[in-house]
C-alpha cells in the first residue's frame, strides 16, 4: 500500500473511533462521559493531523511530475 492509501485508511479509522466514542458517551455516567469525550477530542486532533499530512502528500504528488 502506498502512503496516500495508508493515510486515507488511518483517517477513516480515526473518524470511526470518534463516532464510537460519541455513541459510548451517551450510555455512561457523567464522570466517565467527560473522560470519553476527552478521548474523542484527542482522536479528532489526530484525525486533523492525518488529514493535513494527506493533503501535503497530495500537493507534493501534484507538484512532482511522475
C-alpha positions in Angstrom: 0.0 0.0 0.0 1.2 3.5 -0.8 1.4 6.3 1.7 -1.7 8.1 0.5 -3.8 4.9 0.9 -2.4 4.3 4.4 -3.2 7.8 5.4 -6.7 7.6 4.0 -7.3 4.4 5.9 -5.9 5.9 9.1 -8.2 8.9 8.7 -11.3 6.7 8.2 -10.3 4.6 11.3 -10.0 7.7 13.4 -13.3 9.0 12.2 -14.9 5.7 13.1 -13.3 5.7 16.6 -14.6 9.3 17.1 -18.1 8.2 16.3 -17.9 5.2 18.6 -16.7 7.3 21.5 -19.6 9.6 21.0 -22.0 6.7 21.0 -20.5 5.2 24.1 -20.5 8.6 25.9 -24.3 8.5 25.7 -24.5 5.4 27.9 -22.1 6.1 30.8 -22.3 8.3 33.9 -21.2 11.9 33.8 -17.7 11.4 35.2 -16.9 8.7 32.6 -18.6 10.8 29.9 -16.1 13.6 30.5 -13.2 11.1 30.1 -14.6 9.6 27.0 -15.3 12.9 25.4 -11.7 14.0 26.2 -10.5 10.8 24.4 -12.8 11.8 21.5 -11.1 15.2 21.3 -7.7 13.5 21.1 -8.9 11.2 18.3 -10.3 14.2 16.4 -7.0 16.1 16.7 -5.2 13.0 15.4 -7.7 12.9 12.5 -7.0 16.5 11.7 -3.2 15.8 11.7 -3.6 12.8 9.4 -5.8 14.9 7.1 -3.1 17.6 7.0 -0.4 15.1 6.1 -2.7 13.5 3.5 -3.3 17.0 1.9 0.5 17.6 1.9 1.1 14.2 0.2 -1.4 15.1 -2.5 0.1 18.6 -3.0 3.6 17.1 -3.2 2.5 14.4 -5.7 0.8 17.1 -7.9 4.0 19.2 -7.9 6.4 16.4 -8.7 5.9 15.2 -12.2 5.5 11.4 -12.4 
